[in-house]
Amino acid sequence: MAFTSGTASNYLDLLDKLKAFVTTTMTPAGERWSVLRWVPGPPAELVLQGPGTAGTDAIVVGIQSQPGVDFGNWKLRGFTAWNGALGFDAQYMQSAAYYASLMTASMPYWIVANGRRIVVVVKTSTYYEMMYLGWFLPYATPAQYPYPMLVSGSASYSGARWSESGRMHVVKAASYPPAGFFKPVTGWVTSFNVWPVSNYVSNTLRESPDGSYPLLPIVLNYLGELDGCFDVPGYGNAAENIVTVGGVDHLVVPHVGRTGYGDYWALRLA
């Protein structure tokens, strides 16, 4: 199973559940992630390495917990390699830090993973958090684009409470998203566009004539697509609806707490 859901008691328990799922229970077993560093904390620190879908890659992502006054967050980084002798923030060619805004109270969650990437959606009160850690699907061969890494949360600064306005999901950020991706020639890129939201297509999407909802790929800077994430029309739609396409369920997720017609996306639960 490449999908799990449930309720975490707080942001530290969510990290435990994520670690357990991607390292011991997700299937196929050959795509499970390995632990490069685990510090239970608090503060907790988890660094994972994914094998890709063929078992030959080394995809490195990291999460470090950060306590707040009445909340708890995750600091997120992507790495091109990992040196266990160095600290979380001292690795060579690491991404900038991005942050997931979480709670010290119970939170429903959905985790979808394969050997290439991990996507997490968390409900924080009436808001929704989204994280993408790992590779996207590039419009290139592995030789042309060997490390298509994306790391994203909802904020580019520490201390962002889950109820703060202005936070964004990378799938709905027209520009300057709280995310970075690794480009072969220039390294980490922090300013880019995401289609279809960057072309305002999301605001005009409607359901199909038969009442079904079309799913559009989410394209990162015209270089490739996010794995398992799709734009979906918001007309007549609502948070946590299930859209089934080709026999596969997709969870409808709002853009943090926004409810406009162009503020929804869908996560493939497989």
DASULSUL-V7916 format. One record per residue. N is the residue number from 1. RES is the residue in one small letter. PHI is phi in whole degrees, 0 to 359 (999 if undefined). PSI is psi in whole degrees, 0 to 359 (999 if undefined). BURIAL is 1 if it has 16 or more other ideal C-beta (glycine too) atoms within 10 Angstrom, else 0. Layout:
n=(N | N)
res=(RES | RES)
phi=(PHI | PHI)
psi=(PSI | PSI)
burial=(BURIAL | BURIAL)
This chain:
n=(1 | 2 | 3 | 4 | 5 | 6 | 7 | 8 | 9 | 10 | 11 | 12 | 13 | 14 | 15 | 16 | 17 | 18 | 19 | 20 | 21 | 22 | 23 | 24 | 25 | 26 | 27 | 28 | 29 | 30 | 31 | 32 | 33 | 34 | 35 | 36 | 37 | 38 | 39 | 40 | 41 | 42 | 43 | 44 | 45 | 46 | 47 | 48 | 49 | 50 | 51 | 52 | 53 | 54 | 55 | 56 | 57 | 58 | 59 | 60 | 61 | 62 | 63 | 64 | 65 | 66 | 67 | 68 | 69 | 70 | 71 | 72 | 73 | 74 | 75 | 76 | 77 | 78 | 79 | 80 | 81 | 82 | 83 | 84 | 85 | 86 | 87 | 88 | 89 | 90 | 91 | 92 | 93 | 94 | 95 | 96 | 97 | 98 | 99 | 100 | 101 | 102 | 103 | 104 | 105 | 106 | 107 | 108 | 109 | 110 | 111 | 112 | 113 | 114 | 115 | 116 | 117 | 118 | 119 | 120 | 121 | 122 | 123 | 124 | 125 | 126 | 127 | 128 | 129 | 130 | 131 | 132 | 133 | 134 | 135 | 136 | 137 | 138 | 139 | 140 | 141 | 142 | 143 | 144 | 145 | 146 | 147 | 148 | 149 | 150 | 151 | 152 | 153 | 154 | 155 | 156 | 157 | 158 | 159 | 160 | 161 | 162 | 163 | 164 | 165 | 166 | 167 | 168 | 169 | 170 | 171 | 172 | 173 | 174 | 175 | 176 | 177 | 178 | 179 | 180 | 181 | 182 | 183 | 184 | 185 | 186 | 187 | 188 | 189 | 190 | 191 | 192 | 193 | 194 | 195 | 196 | 197 | 198 | 199 | 200 | 201 | 202 | 203 | 204 | 205 | 206 | 207 | 208 | 209 | 210 | 211 | 212 | 213 | 214 | 215 | 216 | 217 | 218 | 219 | 220 | 221 | 222 | 223 | 224 | 225 | 226 | 227 | 228 | 229 | 230 | 231 | 232 | 233 | 234 | 235 | 236 | 237 | 238 | 239 | 240 | 241 | 242 | 243 | 244 | 245 | 246 | 247 | 248 | 249 | 250 | 251 | 252 | 253 | 254 | 255 | 256 | 257 | 258 | 259 | 260 | 261 | 262 | 263 | 264 | 265 | 266 | 267 | 268 | 269 | 270)
res=(m | a | f | t | s | g | t | a | s | n | y | l | d | l | l | d | k | l | k | a | f | v | t | t | t | m | t | p | a | g | e | r | w | s | v | l | r | w | v | p | g | p | p | a | e | l | v | l | q | g | p | g | t | a | g | t | d | a | i | v | v | g | i | q | s | q | p | g | v | d | f | g | n | w | k | l | r | g | f | t | a | w | n | g | a | l | g | f | d | a | q | y | m | q | s | a | a | y | y | a | s | l | m | t | a | s | m | p | y | w | i | v | a | n | g | r | r | i | v | v | v | v | k | t | s | t | y | y | e | m | m | y | l | g | w | f | l | p | y | a | t | p | a | q | y | p | y | p | m | l | v | s | g | s | a | s | y | s | g | a | r | w | s | e | s | g | r | m | h | v | v | k | a | a | s | y | p | p | a | g | f | f | k | p | v | t | g | w | v | t | s | f | n | v | w | p | v | s | n | y | v | s | n | t | l | r | e | s | p | d | g | s | y | p | l | l | p | i | v | l | n | y | l | g | e | l | d | g | c | f | d | v | p | g | y | g | n | a | a | e | n | i | v | t | v | g | g | v | d | h | l | v | v | p | h | v | g | r | t | g | y | g | d | y | w | a | l | r | l | a)
phi=(999 | 257 | 217 | 216 | 211 | 169 | 228 | 264 | 284 | 189 | 293 | 284 | 296 | 299 | 295 | 300 | 292 | 298 | 302 | 298 | 292 | 285 | 258 | 229 | 242 | 294 | 235 | 290 | 299 | 291 | 256 | 294 | 274 | 252 | 267 | 267 | 206 | 220 | 239 | 301 | 73 | 278 | 288 | 268 | 216 | 227 | 241 | 240 | 235 | 265 | 271 | 77 | 273 | 257 | 81 | 243 | 257 | 224 | 254 | 246 | 227 | 219 | 227 | 230 | 284 | 223 | 287 | 241 | 297 | 224 | 208 | 216 | 244 | 245 | 269 | 242 | 220 | 250 | 231 | 273 | 197 | 225 | 244 | 296 | 278 | 253 | 283 | 303 | 261 | 235 | 280 | 286 | 56 | 274 | 285 | 296 | 271 | 234 | 229 | 257 | 265 | 235 | 238 | 268 | 250 | 291 | 216 | 294 | 218 | 225 | 236 | 238 | 211 | 219 | 291 | 261 | 204 | 234 | 240 | 234 | 241 | 228 | 265 | 249 | 60 | 257 | 251 | 228 | 255 | 225 | 230 | 234 | 230 | 132 | 275 | 267 | 257 | 283 | 275 | 194 | 277 | 303 | 291 | 283 | 220 | 283 | 218 | 278 | 275 | 230 | 228 | 209 | 229 | 238 | 214 | 258 | 222 | 285 | 82 | 282 | 289 | 300 | 265 | 292 | 280 | 92 | 288 | 222 | 266 | 301 | 291 | 238 | 263 | 293 | 199 | 49 | 287 | 281 | 198 | 217 | 228 | 262 | 255 | 305 | 272 | 258 | 82 | 288 | 245 | 244 | 239 | 200 | 248 | 230 | 267 | 265 | 295 | 291 | 254 | 61 | 292 | 303 | 287 | 247 | 292 | 231 | 293 | 288 | 305 | 275 | 91 | 281 | 256 | 286 | 245 | 260 | 296 | 259 | 255 | 267 | 53 | 64 | 255 | 169 | 247 | 288 | 283 | 85 | 245 | 220 | 279 | 223 | 298 | 264 | 298 | 67 | 254 | 203 | 304 | 71 | 299 | 248 | 254 | 255 | 229 | 62 | 80 | 248 | 280 | 230 | 275 | 277 | 237 | 281 | 283 | 63 | 231 | 280 | 228 | 288 | 299 | 261 | 251 | 235 | 220 | 230 | 249 | 290 | 269 | 198)
psi=(130 | 15 | 139 | 158 | 164 | 205 | 126 | 146 | 336 | 184 | 332 | 320 | 324 | 320 | 320 | 316 | 321 | 312 | 313 | 318 | 308 | 342 | 338 | 334 | 337 | 150 | 154 | 152 | 331 | 349 | 5 | 149 | 152 | 154 | 122 | 331 | 136 | 117 | 110 | 328 | 201 | 150 | 146 | 156 | 126 | 121 | 127 | 150 | 123 | 144 | 0 | 183 | 346 | 356 | 14 | 2 | 171 | 91 | 115 | 124 | 157 | 150 | 133 | 126 | 149 | 112 | 146 | 186 | 310 | 28 | 175 | 132 | 169 | 133 | 132 | 136 | 153 | 146 | 146 | 343 | 171 | 129 | 109 | 344 | 349 | 159 | 170 | 321 | 14 | 20 | 153 | 134 | 43 | 160 | 169 | 165 | 136 | 162 | 139 | 129 | 110 | 184 | 162 | 3 | 180 | 146 | 125 | 146 | 158 | 128 | 127 | 131 | 152 | 190 | 348 | 326 | 161 | 129 | 131 | 131 | 133 | 136 | 117 | 99 | 246 | 12 | 167 | 132 | 145 | 135 | 138 | 120 | 112 | 202 | 143 | 182 | 99 | 152 | 62 | 165 | 162 | 328 | 324 | 326 | 83 | 343 | 72 | 67 | 137 | 136 | 130 | 149 | 223 | 354 | 151 | 10 | 150 | 158 | 11 | 113 | 150 | 339 | 0 | 143 | 161 | 349 | 154 | 152 | 142 | 327 | 345 | 13 | 113 | 330 | 159 | 55 | 161 | 67 | 161 | 149 | 158 | 121 | 136 | 320 | 316 | 356 | 215 | 131 | 131 | 350 | 115 | 171 | 160 | 122 | 141 | 355 | 329 | 340 | 13 | 20 | 324 | 325 | 345 | 359 | 139 | 167 | 161 | 164 | 330 | 4 | 353 | 162 | 122 | 150 | 121 | 140 | 149 | 116 | 126 | 106 | 29 | 18 | 342 | 179 | 147 | 135 | 111 | 6 | 135 | 150 | 141 | 143 | 146 | 352 | 121 | 14 | 168 | 159 | 136 | 9 | 157 | 123 | 122 | 122 | 125 | 30 | 5 | 132 | 144 | 130 | 127 | 126 | 129 | 158 | 89 | 267 | 11 | 150 | 21 | 169 | 331 | 18 | 24 | 148 | 171 | 139 | 124 | 123 | 64 | 999)
burial=(0 | 1 | 1 | 1 | 0 | 0 | 0 | 1 | 0 | 1 | 1 | 1 | 0 | 1 | 1 | 0 | 1 | 1 | 1 | 0 | 1 | 1 | 0 | 0 | 0 | 1 | 0 | 0 | 0 | 0 | 1 | 1 | 1 | 0 | 0 | 1 | 0 | 0 | 0 | 0 | 0 | 0 | 0 | 1 | 1 | 1 | 1 | 1 | 1 | 1 | 1 | 1 | 0 | 0 | 0 | 0 | 1 | 0 | 1 | 1 | 1 | 1 | 1 | 1 | 1 | 1 | 0 | 1 | 0 | 0 | 1 | 1 | 1 | 1 | 1 | 1 | 1 | 1 | 1 | 1 | 0 | 1 | 0 | 0 | 0 | 0 | 0 | 1 | 0 | 0 | 1 | 0 | 0 | 1 | 1 | 0 | 1 | 1 | 1 | 1 | 1 | 1 | 1 | 1 | 0 | 0 | 1 | 0 | 1 | 1 | 1 | 1 | 1 | 1 | 1 | 1 | 1 | 1 | 1 | 1 | 1 | 1 | 1 | 1 | 0 | 0 | 1 | 1 | 1 | 1 | 1 | 1 | 1 | 1 | 1 | 1 | 1 | 1 | 0 | 0 | 0 | 0 | 0 | 0 | 1 | 0 | 1 | 1 | 1 | 1 | 1 | 1 | 1 | 1 | 1 | 1 | 0 | 0 | 0 | 1 | 1 | 1 | 0 | 0 | 0 | 0 | 1 | 1 | 1 | 1 | 1 | 1 | 1 | 0 | 0 | 0 | 1 | 1 | 1 | 1 | 1 | 1 | 1 | 0 | 0 | 0 | 0 | 1 | 1 | 0 | 0 | 1 | 1 | 1 | 1 | 1 | 1 | 1 | 0 | 0 | 0 | 1 | 0 | 0 | 1 | 0 | 1 | 0 | 0 | 0 | 0 | 0 | 1 | 0 | 1 | 1 | 0 | 1 | 1 | 1 | 0 | 0 | 1 | 1 | 1 | 1 | 1 | 1 | 1 | 1 | 1 | 1 | 1 | 1 | 0 | 0 | 1 | 0 | 1 | 0 | 0 | 0 | 1 | 0 | 0 | 0 | 0 | 0 | 0 | 1 | 1 | 1 | 1 | 1 | 1 | 1 | 1 | 1 | 0 | 0 | 0 | 1 | 1 | 1 | 1 | 1 | 1 | 1 | 1 | 0)
